[in-house]
Amino acid sequence: MEQKNPIQVAGRLFQALELLADTGSIGLMDLSATLSLNKTTAHRVLNSLIYMGYAKQDPATGKYEPTFKIVDIANRIMSKVDIVQTVRPYLRKLMEASGETVHFVERDGTDAVYIDKVESFNNGMQMVSRIGSRIPLYCSGVGKAMLAQMDSWEAEEVWNASGVSPLTEHTITDYGKFQQELAQIQQRGYALDNEENQIGVRCIACSLKDPAGIPKYAFSISAPTSRMNDERIRELAFYVLEAGKEMAESLLR
């Protein structure tokens, strides 16, 4: 028995969107005829797609075209499916090389969201972070690593929207100093969290761009300050930079 779409309006919207994707550009009358819709209904459907950002009208020809919004959604869906599976072996390798807990995050607005974690059980202290929890970009190693790879105007927008406040006595709250910090990260290739988010914990982090070249992800090694002095940071920097290079190459394959 043939199944019917219980929401007819939604069905028309998706039919129109699929037709736009197939044709690339189409006039109102052609769309109306192809989808067996009257002109008024077809026009209303197209206006809805334009309002939601999925379509646009060429002012010169009057024809309707799809936007890249659907591509962005597809990329986001695929990234959730593929990214953790792709980087997991490298995160585990980094944990084994360092003996410390490794985190992997994705940017979401002014925060980073933990989407994977490889815990080291050899150190006697488990990190309190959990998958799905959030951390501000401005006061975390992973966040600063991503911000350092953004255009300066975008990093400033994130800073202004973050509601910056001193989470610890080490949190950077002056934007001039923060800009200097980002410049240093760009030079050395990795970022540090010097107890800026949590007293007693230091992190070394590196940004990872998505296939489109956007700094969307980052990973870090986190450990108590007792095991993360400056000498240890310099030692771990080699592993972090190497892991970042390997993951970047894997994502491009």
C-alpha positions as CSV (number, residue, x, y, z in Angstrom):
1,M,0.0,0.0,0.0
2,E,1.3,3.4,-0.9
3,Q,2.3,5.6,2.1
4,K,1.3,9.2,2.1
5,N,3.2,12.1,3.7
6,P,1.2,13.0,6.8
7,I,2.3,16.6,6.5
8,Q,1.6,17.8,2.9
9,V,3.2,21.2,3.3
10,A,6.5,19.6,4.3
11,G,6.3,17.2,1.4
12,R,5.9,20.1,-1.0
13,L,8.8,22.0,0.5
14,F,11.2,19.0,0.1
15,Q,10.0,18.2,-3.4
16,A,10.7,21.8,-4.4
17,L,14.1,21.7,-2.7
18,E,15.0,18.4,-4.4
19,L,13.9,19.8,-7.8
20,L,16.1,22.9,-7.3
21,A,19.0,20.7,-6.4
22,D,18.4,18.7,-9.6
23,T,17.9,21.6,-12.0
24,G,20.2,24.3,-10.4
25,S,17.9,27.0,-11.6
26,I,14.2,26.9,-12.5
27,G,11.3,29.3,-13.2
28,L,8.1,29.5,-11.3
29,M,5.9,28.1,-14.1
30,D,8.3,25.1,-14.8
31,L,8.4,24.2,-11.1
32,S,4.7,24.5,-10.8
33,A,4.2,22.2,-13.8
34,T,6.8,19.6,-12.7
35,L,5.4,19.3,-9.2
36,S,1.8,19.6,-10.3
37,L,1.1,22.6,-8.1
38,N,-0.9,25.6,-9.0
39,K,1.1,28.8,-9.5
40,T,0.0,30.3,-6.1
41,T,1.0,27.3,-4.1
42,A,4.3,26.9,-6.0
43,H,5.1,30.6,-5.3
44,R,4.2,30.2,-1.6
45,V,6.5,27.1,-1.4
46,L,9.4,28.9,-3.0
47,N,9.0,32.0,-0.7
48,S,9.1,29.6,2.3
49,L,12.4,28.2,1.0
50,I,13.8,31.7,0.5
51,Y,12.7,32.7,4.0
52,M,14.4,29.7,5.5
53,G,17.6,30.3,3.5
54,Y,17.4,27.3,1.3
55,A,16.7,29.1,-2.0
56,K,17.2,32.5,-3.6
57,Q,15.8,34.3,-6.7
58,D,18.0,35.6,-9.4
59,P,16.9,39.2,-9.9
60,A,18.1,39.2,-13.5
61,T,16.3,36.1,-14.7
62,G,13.6,35.7,-12.1
63,K,14.5,32.1,-11.7
64,Y,15.0,30.3,-8.4
65,E,18.2,28.6,-7.3
66,P,19.2,26.5,-4.3
67,T,21.7,28.0,-1.8
68,F,24.5,26.2,-0.1
69,K,22.7,25.9,3.2
70,I,21.7,22.3,2.5
71,V,25.3,21.5,1.7
72,D,26.3,22.9,5.1
73,I,23.7,20.7,6.8
74,A,25.0,17.6,4.9
75,N,28.6,18.4,5.9
76,R,27.6,18.8,9.6
77,I,25.8,15.4,9.5
78,M,28.7,13.7,7.8
79,S,31.2,15.2,10.2
80,K,29.3,13.8,13.2
81,V,29.4,10.3,11.6
82,D,32.9,10.3,10.3
83,I,35.1,12.6,12.4
84,V,35.3,10.6,15.6
85,Q,35.9,7.4,13.8
86,T,38.6,9.0,11.7
87,V,40.6,10.6,14.6
88,R,40.1,8.0,17.3
89,P,43.2,5.9,16.4
90,Y,45.3,9.0,16.6
91,L,43.8,10.1,19.9
92,R,44.6,6.7,21.4
93,K,48.1,6.8,20.0
94,L,48.6,10.2,21.6
95,M,47.3,8.9,24.9
96,E,49.6,6.0,24.8
97,A,52.6,8.2,23.9
98,S,51.9,10.7,26.6
99,G,50.3,8.6,29.3
100,E,47.7,11.3,29.8
101,T,44.0,11.9,29.0
102,V,43.3,13.2,25.5
103,H,40.2,15.1,24.5
104,F,38.6,15.9,21.1
105,V,36.2,18.8,20.7
106,E,34.1,20.6,18.2
107,R,33.4,24.3,18.1
108,D,29.8,25.3,18.8
109,G,29.4,29.1,18.8
110,T,31.5,30.5,21.7
111,D,32.0,27.1,23.3
112,A,33.8,23.9,22.5
113,V,31.9,20.7,23.0
114,Y,33.7,17.4,24.0
115,I,32.8,14.8,21.3
116,D,35.5,12.2,22.2
117,K,37.8,11.4,25.1
118,V,40.5,8.8,25.6
119,E,41.1,8.4,29.3
120,S,44.4,7.3,30.7
121,F,43.9,5.0,33.6
122,N,47.6,4.8,34.4
123,N,47.9,8.1,36.1
124,G,45.6,7.6,39.1
125,M,43.5,10.7,38.4
126,Q,40.6,10.8,35.9
127,M,39.5,14.0,34.3
128,V,36.0,15.2,35.2
129,S,35.2,16.2,31.6
130,R,32.5,14.1,29.8
131,I,31.3,13.7,26.3
132,G,28.7,16.4,25.5
133,S,29.9,18.9,28.1
134,R,31.0,22.4,27.1
135,I,33.9,24.7,27.8
136,P,34.3,28.4,26.7
137,L,36.7,29.0,23.9
138,Y,38.4,32.0,25.4
139,C,39.7,30.2,28.5
140,S,40.6,26.7,27.2
141,G,43.5,25.3,25.3
142,V,41.3,23.8,22.6
143,G,39.4,27.0,22.3
144,K,42.4,29.2,22.0
145,A,43.9,26.8,19.5
146,M,40.9,27.2,17.2
147,L,40.6,31.0,17.8
148,A,44.3,31.4,16.7
149,Q,43.4,29.9,13.4
150,M,40.5,32.2,12.7
151,D,40.5,35.6,11.0
152,S,41.2,38.3,13.6
153,W,37.7,39.8,13.2
154,E,36.1,36.4,13.9
155,A,38.2,35.8,17.0
156,E,37.2,39.3,18.3
157,E,33.5,38.5,17.6
158,V,33.8,35.3,19.7
159,W,35.6,37.2,22.5
160,N,32.9,39.9,22.6
161,A,30.1,37.4,22.6
162,S,31.6,35.2,25.3
163,G,30.8,37.2,28.5
164,V,34.5,37.0,29.5
165,S,35.0,36.6,33.2
166,P,37.8,35.3,35.4
167,L,37.0,31.6,36.0
168,T,40.3,31.4,37.9
169,E,43.0,33.8,38.9
170,H,44.9,32.8,35.7
171,T,42.1,33.5,33.2
172,I,43.0,36.1,30.6
173,T,40.4,38.8,30.7
174,D,42.2,41.6,28.8
175,Y,41.7,41.5,25.0
176,G,45.1,43.0,24.3
177,K,46.8,40.3,26.2
178,F,44.6,37.7,24.6
179,Q,45.6,38.9,21.2
180,Q,49.3,38.4,22.2
181,E,48.4,34.9,23.4
182,L,46.9,34.1,20.0
183,A,49.9,35.4,18.2
184,Q,52.2,33.1,20.2
185,I,49.9,30.2,19.4
186,Q,50.2,30.9,15.7
187,Q,54.0,30.9,16.0
188,R,54.5,27.7,17.9
189,G,51.5,25.8,16.5
190,Y,49.9,24.8,19.8
191,A,47.9,26.4,22.6
192,L,48.2,26.1,26.4
193,D,45.6,26.3,29.2
194,N,47.6,27.4,32.2
195,E,45.0,26.7,34.9
196,E,42.7,29.3,33.1
197,N,39.6,27.1,33.3
198,Q,40.4,24.9,36.3
199,I,43.0,25.3,39.0
200,G,45.4,22.4,39.2
201,V,45.0,21.3,35.5
202,R,47.1,22.3,32.5
203,C,46.4,21.4,28.9
204,I,48.3,21.5,25.6
205,A,46.1,21.7,22.5
206,C,46.1,21.9,18.7
207,S,43.5,23.0,16.3
208,L,42.3,20.8,13.4
209,K,40.6,22.2,10.3
210,D,37.7,20.5,8.6
211,P,38.1,19.6,4.8
212,A,36.8,23.1,3.9
213,G,39.7,24.6,5.8
214,I,37.7,25.9,8.8
215,P,39.2,25.5,12.3
216,K,36.3,23.5,13.6
217,Y,37.9,20.9,15.8
218,A,40.7,20.7,18.4
219,F,42.3,18.1,20.6
220,S,44.3,18.3,23.8
221,I,46.3,16.5,26.4
222,S,45.2,17.3,30.0
223,A,47.0,16.6,33.2
224,P,47.5,17.9,36.8
225,T,50.0,20.6,37.1
226,S,52.3,18.3,39.1
227,R,52.9,16.4,35.8
228,M,52.7,19.3,33.4
229,N,55.7,21.6,34.1
230,D,57.2,23.6,31.3
231,E,59.7,20.9,30.5
232,R,57.0,18.3,30.1
233,I,55.0,20.7,27.9
234,R,57.9,21.0,25.5
235,E,58.2,17.3,25.4
236,L,54.5,16.8,24.7
237,A,54.5,19.5,22.1
238,F,56.3,17.2,19.7
239,Y,53.6,14.5,20.0
240,V,50.7,17.0,19.7
241,L,52.1,18.6,16.6
242,E,52.8,15.2,15.0
243,A,49.3,14.0,15.9
244,G,47.8,17.1,14.4
245,K,49.7,16.6,11.1
246,E,48.6,13.0,10.9
247,M,45.0,13.8,11.6
248,A,44.9,16.6,9.1
249,E,46.3,14.3,6.4
250,S,43.8,11.6,7.3
251,L,40.9,14.0,7.0
252,L,42.0,15.1,3.5
253,R,42.2,11.5,2.2
